[in-house]
Amino acid sequence: MTLQDYLYYIILPILVISMLLVFYRFLKGPDMPDRIVSVDLLITIAIGIIAIYSIVSSRAPFLDIAMILALIAFLSTVAFSYYLEKKNKNE
């Protein structure tokens, strides 16, 4: 079994299943912080899928895209948590 077979038949299905479960958590989240965490986790899983695709296709520019997506995810999580903190102080 080569690395590409391992990525195709084991890692990618696990990531897809986890993405479906996290998306279900996003839809059924009882409140806003749960949904924010699930969106952050969805983006993290998408970064993993992009990285695996970059390895399989031997295209390094996809890793740059994954890095930019990681930065956007981090900044959006910080912004949402700042918003929720300000919202709780005002109430």
Secondary structure, 3 states (H helix, E strand, C coil): CCHHHHHHHHHHHHHHHHHHHHHHHHHHCCCHHHHHHHHHHHHHHHHHHHHHHHHHHCCCHHHHHHHHHHHHHHHHHHHHHHHHHHHHHHC
